[in-house]
Amino acid sequence: MTLWHAGRLSPGQDAWVARHLADPVLVADMSWNLIDTAVLHVRDRSGSRDRVVKAGGADNHHIPRELIAHRTWTDVLTRSGHAQRLIDADDEHRVLLLEYLPGTLVQDSAARLDFDIHRQAGRLLRLFHDQATLIDETFDSRASAKSLQWLDRPHRIAPELEERARGILSAAVATDVGLVPTHGDWHERNWLLH
């Protein structure tokens, strides 16, 4: 028997999707295949509903972060139709069911150079960032410490540049930092033109 998802989902993920979508049909595999995240455009057999199934393996840390984002921060974009709405999810199986947003990726299209597209993306990102600000007094010092730890590991940085970087990081005066929600991959490969 051929699986509708061509083996992209685990048995637990497949069973979860079956409880939400009657006899799904794979329209397109939109996965990037860089990590084990599957992104599947699906349609129920009646052809009346398009959805996106997003799933990852047990060690995939992107799916839990995306779940937090959908449950906490994306309303500001979903209300205006600029982001997918989370329909349901299963934390244990690391699988999400999302609305499908029509459109084509800006990446690899002529629109990637369109000034207005970038301006629109900037406005949406500003809207996303403006939701909340958390002041963190330790962010700067933790970032410097983490950078110094990276320099303690094997790397290909020239010794004189490493010494200069260590001096800058060690002398940096930590200040309070305002943290805001962020997308983490706000890029043309995640922007739709519609």
For each residue, the residues with C-beta under 8 A, 3 or more apart:
1:
2: 6
3: 6 7 9 14
4: 23 24 25 26 42
5: 8 9 14 17 24 26 38 40 53
6: 2 3 26 29
7: 3
8: 5 29 31 38 40 55
9: 3 5 13 14 17 38 40 53 55 95
10: 13 14 55 57 93
11: 14 15
12: 15 16 90 92 93
13: 9 10 16 17 53 55 90 93 94 95
14: 3 5 9 10 11 17 18
15: 11 12 18 19
16: 12 13 19 20 90 93 95
17: 5 9 13 14 20 21 24 42 53 95 97
18: 14 15 21 24
19: 15 16
20: 16 17 87 88 97
21: 17 18 24 42 44 49 51 53 97
22: 44 45 46
23: 4 44 45
24: 4 5 17 18 21 42 43 44 45 51 53
25: 4 42 43 44 45
26: 4 5 6 29 40 41 42
27: 41 42 43 50
28: 40 41
29: 6 8 26 38 39 40 41
30: 39 40 41 52
31: 8 37 38 39 40
32: 35 37 39 189
33:
34:
35: 32 56 60 62
36: 56 57 59 60
37: 31 32 54 55 56 60 62 63
38: 5 8 9 29 31 53 54 55 56
39: 29 30 31 32 52 53 54
40: 5 8 9 26 28 29 30 31 52 53 54 55
41: 26 27 28 29 30 50 51 52 100
42: 4 17 21 24 25 26 27 50 51 52 53
43: 24 25 27 47 49 50 51
44: 21 22 23 24 25 47 48 49 51
45: 22 23 24 25
46: 22 49
47: 43 44
48: 44
49: 21 43 44 46
50: 27 41 42 43 100 102
51: 21 24 41 42 43 44 87 97 98 99 100
52: 30 39 40 41 42 84 96 97 98 99 100
53: 5 9 13 17 21 24 38 39 40 42 95 96 97 98
54: 37 38 39 40 63 66 95 96 98
55: 8 9 10 13 37 38 40 63 93 94 95 96
56: 35 36 37 38 60 62 63 94
57: 10 36 60 94
58: 94
59: 36
60: 35 36 37 56 57 63 64 94
61: 64 65
62: 35 37 56 65 66
63: 37 54 55 56 60 66 67 94 95 96
64: 60 61 67 68 91 94
65: 61 62 68 69 184
66: 54 62 63 69 70 96
67: 63 64 70 71 86 89 91 96
68: 64 65 71 72 73
69: 65 66 72 73 74 181
70: 66 67 73 74 86 89 96 98
71: 67 68 86
72: 68 69 181
73: 68 69 70 76 128 131 181
74: 69 70 77 78 83 84 85 86
75: 78 79
76: 73 79 80 127 128 131
77: 74 80 82 83 124 127 128
78: 74 75 81 82 83 84 85
79: 75 76
80: 76 77
81: 78 101
82: 77 78 124
83: 74 77 78 101
84: 52 74 78 98 99 100 101
85: 74 78 98 99
86: 67 70 71 74 89 96 97 98
87: 20 51 97 98 99
88: 20 96 97
89: 67 70 86 95 96 97
90: 12 13 16 93 94 95
91: 64 67 94
92: 12
93: 10 12 13 16 55 90
94: 13 55 56 57 58 60 63 64 90 91
95: 9 13 16 17 53 54 55 63 89 90
96: 52 53 54 55 63 66 67 70 86 88 89
97: 17 20 21 51 52 53 86 87 88 89
98: 51 52 53 54 70 84 85 86 87
99: 51 52 84 85 87
100: 41 50 51 52 84
101: 81 83 84 192 194
102: 50 192 194
103: 192 193 194
104: 109 192 193 194
105: 108 109 188 189 191 192 193
106: 109 111 112 117 188 189 191 192 193
107: 112 187 188 189 191
108: 105 112
109: 104 105 106 112 193
110: 113 114
111: 106 114 117 193
112: 106 107 108 109 117 188
113: 110
114: 110 111 117 118
115: 118 119
116: 119 120
117: 106 111 112 114 120 121 191 193
118: 114 115 121 122
119: 115 116 122 123
120: 116 117 123 124
121: 117 118 124 125 186 191
122: 118 119 125 126
123: 119 120 126 127
124: 77 82 120 121 127 128
125: 121 122 128 129 183 186
126: 122 123 129 130
127: 76 77 123 124 130 131
128: 73 76 77 124 125 131 181 182 183
129: 125 126 180 181 182
130: 126 127 180
131: 73 76 127 128 180 181
132: 180 181
133: 178 179 180
134: 178 179 180
135: 176 177 178 179
136: 139 176 177 178 179
137: 174 176
138: 141 142 174
139: 136 142 143 177 179
140: 143 144 172 174 175 177
141: 138 144 145 174
142: 138 139 145 146
143: 139 140 146 147
144: 140 141 147 148 169 170 172 174
145: 141 142 148 149
146: 142 143 149 150
147: 143 144 150 151 165 169
148: 144 145 151 152 166 169 170
149: 145 146 152 153
150: 146 147 153 155
151: 147 148 155 157 162 165 166 169
152: 148 149
153: 149 150
154:
155: 150 151 162
156:
157: 151 161 162 165
158: 161 162
159: 162 163
160: 163 164
161: 157 158 164 165
162: 151 155 157 158 159 165 166
163: 159 160 166 167
164: 160 161 167 168
165: 147 151 157 161 162 168 169
166: 148 151 162 163 169 170
167: 163 164 170 171
168: 164 165 171 172
169: 144 147 148 151 165 166 172
170: 144 148 166 167
171: 167 168
172: 140 144 168 169
173:
174: 137 138 140 141 144
175: 140
176: 135 136 137
177: 135 136 139 140
178: 133 134 135 136
179: 133 134 135 136 139
180: 129 130 131 132 133 134
181: 69 72 73 128 129 131 132
182: 128 129 186
183: 125 128 186 190
184: 65
185: 189 190
186: 121 125 182 183 190
187: 107 190 191
188: 105 106 107 112 191
189: 32 105 106 107 185
190: 183 185 186 187
191: 105 106 107 117 121 187 188
192: 101 102 103 104 105 106
193: 103 104 105 106 109 111 117
194: 101 102 103 104
